[in-house]
Amino acid sequence: MHNKTITALAKLLHNKEISSVELTKYFLNRIQKYDPALNTFITVTEERALADAKKADEQLSRNQAGPLTGIPIAHKDILCTQGIKTSCGSKMLDNFIAPYSATVVKKLEDAGTVLLGKLNMDEFAMGSSNENSYYGPVKNPWNLETVPGGSSGGSSASVAARLVLATTGTDTGGSIRQPAAFTGITGIKPTYGRVSRFGMIAFASSLDQAGPMTQTAEDAATMLNAMVGFDPKDSTSAEEPVPDFTATLNDSIKDLKIGLPKEYFSDKLDPKIGDVIHNAAKELEKLGATLHEISLPNTKLAIPVYYIIAPAECSSNLARYDGIRFGYRCQNPKNLQELYERSRGEGFGDEVKHRIMVGTYVLSAGYYDAYYAKAQRIRRLISDDFQTVFKQVDVILGPTTPTTAFKFNSRKDRINMYLSDMFTANTNLAGLPGMSLPVGMLDGLPVGMQLIGNYFEETRLLNLAHQYQQITDWHQQIPPDFN
C-alpha cells in the first residue's frame, strides 16, 4: 500500500476497493513501527485521523469525494492546527495549542484529507539539517547517520520512508527543496504569495512560502490544487488566477528552452552531482527540450544577502515571544527584566539566538544602511538576473544542493552549513517558484535536480518534472529498511 501514489490510492478509494479508515490504520501502524528510528513526528493525532477517515468514507459512499478525500497527510509543525500542539520545533512553543488553523491546513481539511499528525523541524524553521529541533534530530531513512535536510526534515523523511503519502513543508531559503533532494522525494516551493501564509508561524515574512512534499510531481500538483488561492487574511496573498495544476502534466515539452546556469556548475558543486544533473538534462533533451547555457552573475551574493535579510526579519518576528503573552515562561523571575531575559534565553535554542542577534545588529541605527539596506538593493539585482534569463529560456535547471546528505555533527562551522542553500536561496529572494525532484543516487544517497520557473509558472515546472518521471523511476525508490 505504501508503494502507491496519491493518484493510485485515490482511485482505489473511489472504487470502494479500500476504505479511508483501513488506509489510515495502515499508515498509523507504519508510523508506530518505523518512526522511533527516524523521529519525524512531534505529534501523532491518531484519534483525529480516524475521525477524519470515517468522515471521508461517508463522503466517498455518497460519491461526494474529491481527489484528496480520504488521503492521509501530515503537516510541518509550523502550521497552526486548531486544538493540536503547534510547537515550531521549539521549547518556546512546547505548550502552545493553536486556537485556529492555518489557511493551508483548512484548505486541505476541506479537500477531505486525513490528518495523521505534526512533523519535526528545525526550530522556527532555522536550519539546513533538522539538527536544531527541541525534539531531537530527524534521521535520513536512506542512511540513519546522515541528516534529512532542513528545515522541513520531518516532512521529507516521513514521505521518503512512506510513513505518510504527502506532507506540507515551508521554504524560506530552500527548506522544501533541500530536504526533498537529501531524501529523494519531490517538493515544490510555489511563487511567493501563491499559498496563504495566514497561520504559518513566521520566520522571515518576505521569504516564507508553504508547499507540498510528495513522492511524485503528479501528487504535488494534486496537493497544490487544494492549497493555493487568494486569502484576504494574508496581506501578501496574490490575487492571481488559479489553474488546475494537473491539467497540463502530460503536455509535450518539445522545444521547451531549458537554461543551465554556469554558476551552479562551479567548483562549489560536487562534480559527481554535476554529472548526474547533466545526465538528467539529457533525458529531457531526448523528449524534445533544448538546453542552453545561461548566467546568473549575482548567484554568489545570494547566501550573504539571505543571511542578512532573513535574520533581520526573524529578529522582528520573534520579538513577540517574551514570556508574557504565550509560549514558554521561566520559573520564579525576580523582576520583569529577568522574566524577559530568562524566558527568551531558556526558550530559544542556539541557532535561533544567533540569528536574532545578527538580525538585531543589521537593523540597528548604526548599521542599517551598511548591511540591511544594501542587502535589499542586491536582492533586486538577483531578481533582475532571473528576469533577464527568462527572456532567453522557459525554465532554469540545476542541482538542488552542492552535496548529498551529510553526516550528523559534521558541519559545526555555520558558514559551511549555510552553503547547503547556495543554489536555493536566490529563488526565495526573487520570490520565484522552484522545485526539486530525485534524479539519481550517489553512494546510496539521493541526488536532487532543481527546476526554477518565472512567476506563477508552477504548471510548467510540474509538467517538466512529470515528463521526466514518466521515463525514469528514481521517484519510486524506497529506502531498503522501510520497504
ABEGO torsion letter per residue (X at the ends): XAABBAAAAAAAAAAGABBAAAAAAAAAAAAAAAAAAAGABABBBAAAAAAAAAAAAAAAAAGABBAABGBBBBBBAABBBBGBBBAGGBAAAAABBBABBBAAAAAAAAAGBBBAEBBBBBBGGBEAAGAABAAEBBBBAABAABBAEOAAAAAAAAAAAGABABBBBBBAAGAAAAAAAAAGBBBBBBBBGABBABGBBBABAAABBBBBBBABAAAAAAAAAAABEBBAABAABBBBBBBBAAAAAABBABGBBBBBBAAAABAABBAAAAAAAAAAAAAAAAAGBBBBBBBBAAAAAAAAAAAAAAAAAAAAAAAABAGAABEBBBBGBABAAAAAAAAAAAABBAAAAAAAAAAAAAABAAAAAAAAAAAAAAAAAAAAAAAAAAAABABBBBBABABBBBBBGABABAAAAAAAAAAAAAAAAAGBBBBBBBAEBBGGBBBBBBBBBBBGAAAAAAAAAAAAAAABAAAABBBAAAX
